[in-house]
Amino acid sequence: MKSAVLMHLLLWETDDASFDLGDGVSLWNASGTRVEGLYHHLCETENLDQGEPFSFTSYVLMQDAAHDEIWLYWGGPFSVISRVCNAIAVCTSIPLGMCRLLTTKDGFRTLWIPSDVICEMNPEHDFLAADPKDIQVSGDSISVPNVRFPRLNDVTLGDIRTLWDTSKRLHSSSKLDPHRVDNAMSYFFYAWRSYYMEHVCLNLAIVLESLFSPNS
């Protein structure tokens, strides 16, 4: 069994076609792949996404090792796919947009279970993704003329691997308590997945508290 999580406008900017994180997880350029072909076929024949394909430029590939016994669990901040998405958001400094899950048992020739959208774009996405200096305020109007997109280049891919490997070492150590980092990463995940800006800010405040508050 394999699963691919297609990521909307996660721009692939490295010469390699894929990047391995280990544990059955890798990042891929979607262009020209069988995953992209299957998605476009589903849009054409089954009216997926109203028959209008989104610009899914990258995807996360999950091999058998990353799955539960029956399927790929993707809910909550601690699932494999949530941790990968969170690592991408941390290392690119930009929340992810729409993510669509495809699961197959025949190498992405067909779907094994129906496709599902596992992450929707936050209505405040443009503001969360913007460089603060690019946000323009005029009276009661706020706009972001230059929207940024997350980019997978050699630097960010290296950062993602470092975060991924460090997290594994932290959890495998008997000498270190991962509680603060786990809490911070969980609420960062909740932050960029929140629908309202007030909830985004509240979750980010908990991230800071988790990392820097005194033990008392």
Contacts in CASP RR format, 6 or more apart in sequence:
PFRMAT RR
TARGET T0000
AUTHOR 0000-0000-0000
METHOD contacts of the structure
MODEL  1
MKSAVLMHLLLWETDDASFDLGDGVSLWNASGTRVEGLYHHLCETENLDQ
GEPFSFTSYVLMQDAAHDEIWLYWGGPFSVISRVCNAIAVCTSIPLGMCR
LLTTKDGFRTLWIPSDVICEMNPEHDFLAADPKDIQVSGDSISVPNVRFP
RLNDVTLGDIRTLWDTSKRLHSSSKLDPHRVDNAMSYFFYAWRSYYMEHV
CLNLAIVLESLFSPNS
1 64 0 8 1.000
1 67 0 8 1.000
1 71 0 8 1.000
1 103 0 8 1.000
1 104 0 8 1.000
1 105 0 8 1.000
1 112 0 8 1.000
2 61 0 8 1.000
2 62 0 8 1.000
2 63 0 8 1.000
2 64 0 8 1.000
2 103 0 8 1.000
2 104 0 8 1.000
2 105 0 8 1.000
2 107 0 8 1.000
2 108 0 8 1.000
3 61 0 8 1.000
3 62 0 8 1.000
3 66 0 8 1.000
3 67 0 8 1.000
3 72 0 8 1.000
3 81 0 8 1.000
3 101 0 8 1.000
3 102 0 8 1.000
3 103 0 8 1.000
3 104 0 8 1.000
4 28 0 8 1.000
4 35 0 8 1.000
4 59 0 8 1.000
4 60 0 8 1.000
4 61 0 8 1.000
4 62 0 8 1.000
4 101 0 8 1.000
4 102 0 8 1.000
4 103 0 8 1.000
4 104 0 8 1.000
4 108 0 8 1.000
5 59 0 8 1.000
5 60 0 8 1.000
5 62 0 8 1.000
5 74 0 8 1.000
5 81 0 8 1.000
5 84 0 8 1.000
5 85 0 8 1.000
5 99 0 8 1.000
5 100 0 8 1.000
5 101 0 8 1.000
5 102 0 8 1.000
5 118 0 8 1.000
6 30 0 8 1.000
6 35 0 8 1.000
6 39 0 8 1.000
6 54 0 8 1.000
6 56 0 8 1.000
6 58 0 8 1.000
6 59 0 8 1.000
6 99 0 8 1.000
6 100 0 8 1.000
6 101 0 8 1.000
6 102 0 8 1.000
7 56 0 8 1.000
7 57 0 8 1.000
7 58 0 8 1.000
7 59 0 8 1.000
7 60 0 8 1.000
7 85 0 8 1.000
7 88 0 8 1.000
7 96 0 8 1.000
7 97 0 8 1.000
7 98 0 8 1.000
7 99 0 8 1.000
8 54 0 8 1.000
8 55 0 8 1.000
8 56 0 8 1.000
8 57 0 8 1.000
8 96 0 8 1.000
8 97 0 8 1.000
8 98 0 8 1.000
8 99 0 8 1.000
8 100 0 8 1.000
8 121 0 8 1.000
9 55 0 8 1.000
9 57 0 8 1.000
9 97 0 8 1.000
9 149 0 8 1.000
9 150 0 8 1.000
10 57 0 8 1.000
10 58 0 8 1.000
10 88 0 8 1.000
10 96 0 8 1.000
10 149 0 8 1.000
10 150 0 8 1.000
10 151 0 8 1.000
10 152 0 8 1.000
11 57 0 8 1.000
11 58 0 8 1.000
11 149 0 8 1.000
11 150 0 8 1.000
11 151 0 8 1.000
11 152 0 8 1.000
12 29 0 8 1.000
12 30 0 8 1.000
12 31 0 8 1.000
12 57 0 8 1.000
12 58 0 8 1.000
12 152 0 8 1.000
13 151 0 8 1.000
13 152 0 8 1.000
13 153 0 8 1.000
14 152 0 8 1.000
14 153 0 8 1.000
14 154 0 8 1.000
14 157 0 8 1.000
17 28 0 8 1.000
17 29 0 8 1.000
18 26 0 8 1.000
18 27 0 8 1.000
18 28 0 8 1.000
18 29 0 8 1.000
18 61 0 8 1.000
19 26 0 8 1.000
19 27 0 8 1.000
19 28 0 8 1.000
19 152 0 8 1.000
19 157 0 8 1.000
19 160 0 8 1.000
19 161 0 8 1.000
20 26 0 8 1.000
21 27 0 8 1.000
21 84 0 8 1.000
21 160 0 8 1.000
21 161 0 8 1.000
21 164 0 8 1.000
22 164 0 8 1.000
23 65 0 8 1.000
23 66 0 8 1.000
23 80 0 8 1.000
23 168 0 8 1.000
24 62 0 8 1.000
24 63 0 8 1.000
24 64 0 8 1.000
24 65 0 8 1.000
24 66 0 8 1.000
25 60 0 8 1.000
25 61 0 8 1.000
25 62 0 8 1.000
25 63 0 8 1.000
25 66 0 8 1.000
25 80 0 8 1.000
25 84 0 8 1.000
26 60 0 8 1.000
26 61 0 8 1.000
26 63 0 8 1.000
27 58 0 8 1.000
27 59 0 8 1.000
27 60 0 8 1.000
27 61 0 8 1.000
27 84 0 8 1.000
27 152 0 8 1.000
27 157 0 8 1.000
27 160 0 8 1.000
28 35 0 8 1.000
28 58 0 8 1.000
28 59 0 8 1.000
28 60 0 8 1.000
28 61 0 8 1.000
29 57 0 8 1.000
29 58 0 8 1.000
30 36 0 8 1.000
30 56 0 8 1.000
30 57 0 8 1.000
30 58 0 8 1.000
30 59 0 8 1.000
31 57 0 8 1.000
33 59 0 8 1.000
33 108 0 8 1.000
34 107 0 8 1.000
34 108 0 8 1.000
34 109 0 8 1.000
35 59 0 8 1.000
35 61 0 8 1.000
35 102 0 8 1.000
35 108 0 8 1.000
36 56 0 8 1.000
37 108 0 8 1.000
38 102 0 8 1.000
38 104 0 8 1.000
38 108 0 8 1.000
38 109 0 8 1.000
38 110 0 8 1.000
38 111 0 8 1.000
39 48 0 8 1.000
39 53 0 8 1.000
39 56 0 8 1.000
39 100 0 8 1.000
39 102 0 8 1.000
39 115 0 8 1.000
40 53 0 8 1.000
42 48 0 8 1.000
42 111 0 8 1.000
42 115 0 8 1.000
43 49 0 8 1.000
43 51 0 8 1.000
43 52 0 8 1.000
43 53 0 8 1.000
44 51 0 8 1.000
48 115 0 8 1.000
49 100 0 8 1.000
54 98 0 8 1.000
54 100 0 8 1.000
56 100 0 8 1.000
58 152 0 8 1.000
60 81 0 8 1.000
60 84 0 8 1.000
60 85 0 8 1.000
62 72 0 8 1.000
62 80 0 8 1.000
62 81 0 8 1.000
66 72 0 8 1.000
66 80 0 8 1.000
66 81 0 8 1.000
71 103 0 8 1.000
71 113 0 8 1.000
72 80 0 8 1.000
72 81 0 8 1.000
72 101 0 8 1.000
72 103 0 8 1.000
73 79 0 8 1.000
73 80 0 8 1.000
74 80 0 8 1.000
74 81 0 8 1.000
74 82 0 8 1.000
74 101 0 8 1.000
74 118 0 8 1.000
75 81 0 8 1.000
75 82 0 8 1.000
75 118 0 8 1.000
76 82 0 8 1.000
76 189 0 8 1.000
77 83 0 8 1.000
77 86 0 8 1.000
77 185 0 8 1.000
77 186 0 8 1.000
77 189 0 8 1.000
77 190 0 8 1.000
78 186 0 8 1.000
81 101 0 8 1.000
81 118 0 8 1.000
82 189 0 8 1.000
83 164 0 8 1.000
83 167 0 8 1.000
83 185 0 8 1.000
84 164 0 8 1.000
85 96 0 8 1.000
85 99 0 8 1.000
85 119 0 8 1.000
85 189 0 8 1.000
86 185 0 8 1.000
86 188 0 8 1.000
86 189 0 8 1.000
87 160 0 8 1.000
87 163 0 8 1.000
87 164 0 8 1.000
88 96 0 8 1.000
88 150 0 8 1.000
88 152 0 8 1.000
88 156 0 8 1.000
88 160 0 8 1.000
89 95 0 8 1.000
89 96 0 8 1.000
89 150 0 8 1.000
89 188 0 8 1.000
89 189 0 8 1.000
89 192 0 8 1.000
90 163 0 8 1.000
90 185 0 8 1.000
90 188 0 8 1.000
91 156 0 8 1.000
91 158 0 8 1.000
91 159 0 8 1.000
91 160 0 8 1.000
91 163 0 8 1.000
92 150 0 8 1.000
92 151 0 8 1.000
92 152 0 8 1.000
92 156 0 8 1.000
94 128 0 8 1.000
94 129 0 8 1.000
94 148 0 8 1.000
94 149 0 8 1.000
94 150 0 8 1.000
95 122 0 8 1.000
95 125 0 8 1.000
95 128 0 8 1.000
95 129 0 8 1.000
95 150 0 8 1.000
95 192 0 8 1.000
95 193 0 8 1.000
96 119 0 8 1.000
96 150 0 8 1.000
96 192 0 8 1.000
97 119 0 8 1.000
97 120 0 8 1.000
97 121 0 8 1.000
97 122 0 8 1.000
97 125 0 8 1.000
98 117 0 8 1.000
98 119 0 8 1.000
98 120 0 8 1.000
98 121 0 8 1.000
99 117 0 8 1.000
99 118 0 8 1.000
99 119 0 8 1.000
100 115 0 8 1.000
100 116 0 8 1.000
100 117 0 8 1.000
100 118 0 8 1.000
101 115 0 8 1.000
101 116 0 8 1.000
101 117 0 8 1.000
101 118 0 8 1.000
102 108 0 8 1.000
102 111 0 8 1.000
102 115 0 8 1.000
103 111 0 8 1.000
103 112 0 8 1.000
103 113 0 8 1.000
104 110 0 8 1.000
104 111 0 8 1.000
104 112 0 8 1.000
105 112 0 8 1.000
106 112 0 8 1.000
119 193 0 8 1.000
122 128 0 8 1.000
122 192 0 8 1.000
122 193 0 8 1.000
122 194 0 8 1.000
122 195 0 8 1.000
122 200 0 8 1.000
123 195 0 8 1.000
124 196 0 8 1.000
124 197 0 8 1.000
124 200 0 8 1.000
126 144 0 8 1.000
126 147 0 8 1.000
127 135 0 8 1.000
127 142 0 8 1.000
127 144 0 8 1.000
127 197 0 8 1.000
128 192 0 8 1.000
128 200 0 8 1.000
129 144 0 8 1.000
129 147 0 8 1.000
129 148 0 8 1.000
129 149 0 8 1.000
129 150 0 8 1.000
130 144 0 8 1.000
130 146 0 8 1.000
130 147 0 8 1.000
130 148 0 8 1.000
131 146 0 8 1.000
131 148 0 8 1.000
134 144 0 8 1.000
134 145 0 8 1.000
134 146 0 8 1.000
135 142 0 8 1.000
135 143 0 8 1.000
135 144 0 8 1.000
136 142 0 8 1.000
136 143 0 8 1.000
136 144 0 8 1.000
136 145 0 8 1.000
150 156 0 8 1.000
167 178 0 8 1.000
167 181 0 8 1.000
167 185 0 8 1.000
170 176 0 8 1.000
170 178 0 8 1.000
170 181 0 8 1.000
171 178 0 8 1.000
180 210 0 8 1.000
180 211 0 8 1.000
181 211 0 8 1.000
183 206 0 8 1.000
183 210 0 8 1.000
184 207 0 8 1.000
184 210 0 8 1.000
184 211 0 8 1.000
187 203 0 8 1.000
187 204 0 8 1.000
187 206 0 8 1.000
187 207 0 8 1.000
187 210 0 8 1.000
188 203 0 8 1.000
188 204 0 8 1.000
188 207 0 8 1.000
190 199 0 8 1.000
190 203 0 8 1.000
191 199 0 8 1.000
191 200 0 8 1.000
191 203 0 8 1.000
191 204 0 8 1.000
191 207 0 8 1.000
192 200 0 8 1.000
194 200 0 8 1.000
194 203 0 8 1.000
END
